């Protein structure tokens, strides 16, 4: 005996609506899992109940699925406002990264004593202080290594600690 068709409209009875929501939500999530397994598809499902409760399932992580969704939108010949905003955001990200790269490169070059033109006297003093701090740190680390090597040589040359 087959199931009867129902009219698709809002269920007025609150209890019946909640039971139907729960059953259909579980059915939808089951279908998503089956689609993932049978077709090796990446699937993500997001459901909000009328009370605002979130239900979600993803074959990978939801964040990865949403990132892939946002990257995978087909760019039309006349991009929508959302796509233009995304492109502007991406070009801003590229510009910010390029600016950060140039700042880091300049700092690296200055630490190597190059491209010092344009620095004020105070900036040169700060650079000198930074280099001196670095030199002290390197010397301290070198001293630690020399002590370790000295101890290793002492013990490997036949000197053993004797216990009483």
PyMOL commands that set and color helices and strands:
alter all, ss='L'
color gray80, all
select helices_A, chain A and resi 14-39+62-72+81-111+121-156
alter helices_A, ss='H'
color red, helices_A
select strands_A, chain A and resi 44-48+54-58
alter strands_A, ss='S'
color yellow, strands_A
deselect
rebuild
show_as cartoon
